[in-house]
Amino acid sequence: MSKEYNIGIYIRLSMADEDTGYGSKAESDSIGNQRMLINRFLDNHPELSHCQRSEFADDGYTGTNFAGVR
């Protein structure tokens, strides 16, 4: 019997990325690129590709503006 794993994916806004997702875009380029790279990595590894994935994204929230998110 093989174990089933749930992979937690945490992606966050890069400090160098000025495209913070405010305005006309739903999310920053940094978040989208990290999502693509991580999922590509998981898809290319058969031992991980079948695992359930849970994504957590921090697209511009900091300790100073986090209170409104809770």
C-alpha positions, -999 to +999 in steps of 0.1 A: +000+000+000+015+033-011+012+065+009-007+095-005+007+129+000-007+164-002+018+189-014+016+224+000+027+251-024+035+285-010+042+313-035+048+349-026+053+382-042+089+391-050+101+424-034+117+432-068+084+428-086+066+461-089+036+445-106+018+438-073-016+427-087-033+460-081-052+477-109-061+458-140-042+425-132-056+398-110-021+387-097+015+397-102+038+382-128+060+369-099+031+348-085+021+334-119+057+325-128+063+308-094+031+288-099+041+277-134+076+266-123+065+247-093+037+229-111+060+221-140+086+206-116+059+185-099+045+173-132+079+162-144+085+140-114+063+109-115+067+103-078+051+137-072+028+143-102-001+123-088-001+140-054-029+164-044-017+200-043-028+229-020-017+264-030-011+293-007-003+326-023+009+359-007+004+385-034+012+418-017+001+412+019+025+423+046+024+425+084+011+461+080-019+453+058-027+417+068-054+425+094-080+431+067-073+396+051-083+375+082 
